[in-house]
Every structure is written in C-alpha cells, then in structure tokens.
Amino acid sequence: MTSLAFDHVTVEYAKRTAVAAFTDTVKPGEWLCIIGPNGAGKSSLLRAIAGVVPHSGRILVDGSPLTARSSRRRAQLIAYVPQMPVLPSGMTGAEYVLLGRNPFVTHFGRESELDHSMVDDVIDRLDLADLATRDVDTLSGGERQRLVIARAIAQEAPILLLDEPTAALDIGHQQQALELVDKLRREHGLTVVSAMHDLTLAGIYSDRLILMHAGHVVAQGPAQDVLRPETLGEFYGVSVRVHREDDGTIIVVPNRTTSF
C-alpha cells in the first residue's frame, strides 16, 4: 500500500498560476477526488504527479520525492489516464493495453506469459473483447477511453491517476470502469486520485473530495460536507439541489433557472 503526499506543490504556466501551494496527504488505499469548475487546476495537479508538467514544491511517494525516482521506477509506481489521451496508430486494442506492462519489461526483453495473461484478464473484466482485435484508429472516443483505462489498470501501479476518466463513456461503461477501479482499490490497496466533473459520481466513489477554484483549495472533506448547494453555487455559479439517499449517496441535481 502506497501513500502520496504534496508539500506546497505549485504549477505555473507563463505568468498564470494553475495550482497554488497545494498541500495534502492521500492515505494508502484512499480515493481522493478533485472537483471544481473549468480552470480550477484539477488536471494540472494530476499532470504534475505524472511528471507531464513541471512544478515547484514536493510530491512524495511513501515519503520519498518523486523527482528522486527514475522514469522507469516512476512508471512502476504511477499509472495515469489523461483527459485527452492520444493512442499510437497501427496497433490493436489488445496491443495497446499490453503497453501497460512496459515498465516491467527488461531492456531488449519481451512481455512474459504472465503479462499477456494479466492483459487478457483486464480486457475480460472491462468487457473489451470486441475491441481487442480492432485497430485503435477505427475506435470511437468512448472506446478509446475504455482502452486507456484498461492500459492503466494493466500497469498494476499502486497509484492510479484518473483525469475525467468517464467523460466519453456511456452510463453503463462509466459504472463498469469505476466499479472495477474501486474493487481493485479495496482488494489491493490501490491509491486513487481522480479529477471529475460529474459530482454525483465523484461523491459515490471517492472517500474524500477536494474542491478547487482558481488553483486554490476552497473546501475538502466527505461528500456530504463538500457537496452543499451553497458551496457549489458560490464556486460553480450554479443553482442545484442536493439530495441524500438512505444509503448516504449524495445526488446533485441542477435547477432550471429559466421557464418557457
């Protein structure tokens, strides 16, 4: 089980601060979901963890700075599902998912029988058999996103980053993907950090929410503490109703503000 900590992490683009001195600790096996309006800094924070954008401050895994790890070791520790994935041309769906095993293949080596077996298992669990033999260039956006999630899961890294993982998926595949991530988290102690626009899904699957606005943390805690009409109204500029089911599920419903 692996912890993830942030010590005044700041991400800047030219003269604009996207993330301002973010400090937090994600416990081993915890699912933290970052929410907030467009431009809040959610994706920038995940990109900093993945090493895609530079940052100041420290990001630590089990107490050691990520910057001290080699790129290969970093890939063994962190799997990343970007918001707008780009898949390489000329390979099948199964071949793309198999790329998730690259951090564990030795130089000049080949994927083992175990690697192929693990990929087959992920493809089966995410119901991707129909995509496994198709060229990735022929797939829809939602189909591509399902493969990207599968590749990240096949990577078997103890930390999983999900940037809007369900944005291109229909409701059935949204639930299928998130349920599998949650199952793996509970069975193997996976530490998950996600950024999501769907507030209801964010509340259902995460242990804790952080609401960001203009690069700053403005609220955090369990869903019932963060997903409040007045809080969402202030930072999203929206009118909503928040309903709590008997099982504790928080449902966020937009109010119509114009009648015809």
N, C-alpha and C positions, 0 to 999 in steps of 0.2 A: 504494500500500500504506500502511496506516494503523496507527499504534501507539496503545495505550491504557494509561494509567498511573494508579495510585492512590497518593495520598500521605496516609496516616493517615485514610482515609475511615471515618467513624463514622455509624451510623444509629441513632436513638433514637426509641422510641415511649413518650410519657409518661415514666415513670421506668425503663423497660426498655431496655437496650442490645441491639439486634439484631445490629449489626455493630460491632466494636471495633477502631478504628485499623488498618483493612485497608490494607496497602501491597504493591504488586506492579506489575510491568510486563508487559503482553501484547505480544509482538513482532508486527510486521506479518505477517499470514498465519498466525498461530498459532491453534490451537483450544485454549482453556483451558476445562476443565470443573470446576465447583464441585460437590462432593458433600458429603454429611453428613446426619444424621438430621433429622426434622422440627424446625423451630425453630432450626436451626443458623445461619441468616442468609443462606442462598443467594438466596432471592427478594428479600430486602431489598436486597442488594447490586446485583442487576440492576435493581431499581426505581430505585435511586439513580442508576445510569448513565443510565437512560431519562428521568430527571427527574420520576418519578412521586411520589417521596417526598423530603423534604429531607434533607440530610446536612451534616456538617462535614468538614473536610479538603478535598483537591482531587482532582478527576478530570480528567485531561488527555488530549486527543487530539492527537497529533503535537506534544506539548509545550505546547499552549495550553489553558487551563482551559475546560471545557465551559460554565461559568457566563458566560463572556465571549461566547458564541455566541448568536445569535438563535434563537428556537424553530424557525424555518424552516430555518436552517442546521443546527441540531441534528438535525432530521428527515432532512436530506440525508446526514448522517454516520452516524446510528444507526437501525437497524430493530430493533423489539422484538416478540417473540412472548411475551405474558404467559401465566401458568399458567392463568388462568381468563378467557379472552377474552369480551368482550361484543360481539356483532355487531349493527349497526343493522338495524332491521326494514324491510321493504318494498323490498329490493333483491335482485337475483340474485347468484349466486356470482361471476360474471364482473365485475359492477359493484363488488362488494366488493373483489376482487383489484385492480381498477383504482384503488382508493383509495391503493394503494401509490405511485402516481405523483404524488399531490397535492403533495409538497414541490417538485416540479419544474415545476408548472403556474403560470404567472404570474397575478397578480390579475386577475379578470374574464376569464381565458383558459380554454381548453378543452384536454383531453388531445389530443395530436397522434397522427398515424397511427403514429409510432414507439412511443408509449406503448401504444397498443392492440396493436401487433404484439408488444411485449415481454410483455404480459399473456397474449396467446394462446400464446406460447412457453412461459411458466411453467405455464399450465394444461395444455398438452400434456405437458410433461416430468413433471408430477406426476400425470398421468392423471386430470384433474379435469373432463374434457369432460362427464361425466354430471351434474356439479354446477353447471356454468357457467350454465345457464338456469333452474335451480331457485331458488325463493325461499329465502333463508337461514333463514327461520323454520321451514321444513319439514325441516331437516337434523338429523342426529344429532350428538352431541357430537364423535365422531371425524371426521365430515365437516366440521364447523365448524373443527376444529383444522387440518385439511388446508388449508382456505381461508386461515386466519390465517398459516400458514407460507408459502403462496403469495404472499399480500399482502406479507409481509416481504421475500421474495426479489425480487418485482417492484419493490420500493423501490430496489434496487440501491445501498443504502448500504454503505460499506466496512467497517462494524462491524455484526455481527449478534448480537443477544442472544436466547437461547432458554431460556425458563423451563419446564422439564418439557415439551418440545415433542412427545414421543411418548406421553405418559401415556394419552391417549384413543384411540391408534391400535392397530390390529392389527399383528401382527409384520411382515406384508408391507409395509404403509404406513409402519411405523417405518423399515425398511431403505430404502425408496424415498426418503423425505424426507431422512434423514441422508446417504445416498449423494449426493443432489443438492447438499446443503449442502457436503459435502466436495469434490465436483467443482468447484463454484464457487470454493471457497476455494483450491484448487490452481491453477485456471485464472486467477483474477482477484485473488489475494492477499487474499481476504476474511479479516478478523479476527473470530473467533467466540468468544463467551463463553456457555457454557451451564450450566444447573443441571439435574442429572438424578438420579433415584433408581435407575435401572437401572445398576448398577455395571459390568456386563459391557459394555453399550453405551457407557458413559462411557469405559471403557478402550480400546475398539476405535477410537473415532472421534477422541478428543482427543490432542493432543500432550503435554499435561501436566494433572495433576489437583491440585486443592487440596481438602483435607478440612477442613471447618469444623465446629466444635462450640461451641454457646453463644456464637456471634458471633466466635470466635477461630479462626485458622488453626492446626491441630494437626499437619498433615502435608502435604507437597507434593512433586511430582516426577512421573516417568513412572509408568505404571500398575503396573509390577512392583514399584516401591518403596512405593507407597501402598496398593495392594490386597493387603494381607497379612492372614492370619487373625487374628493377634494385634491388629493395629491396628483392624480392623473390629469385632472382639469388644469392644475397650475402648470405642470411641466409639458404636457402634450397639447394643451389648448383645446381640449375636447370635453364634451358632455357625455358621461357614461353612467350606467347603473352597475353596481357590483352586487352579485347575488352569491350567497354561500349555501352550498348544498349540505344535506345532512351528514355526508361523509367528509365534509371540510373543504371540498373542491370550491375554488373561487372562480366565478364566471363573470367576465367583463363584457357588458353589452352596450354598444353606442346608443345614445338617444338621438332621435331625429329632432333637428332644430328648426326645420322648415316644413310647413304643411302646404299642400297644393289643393 
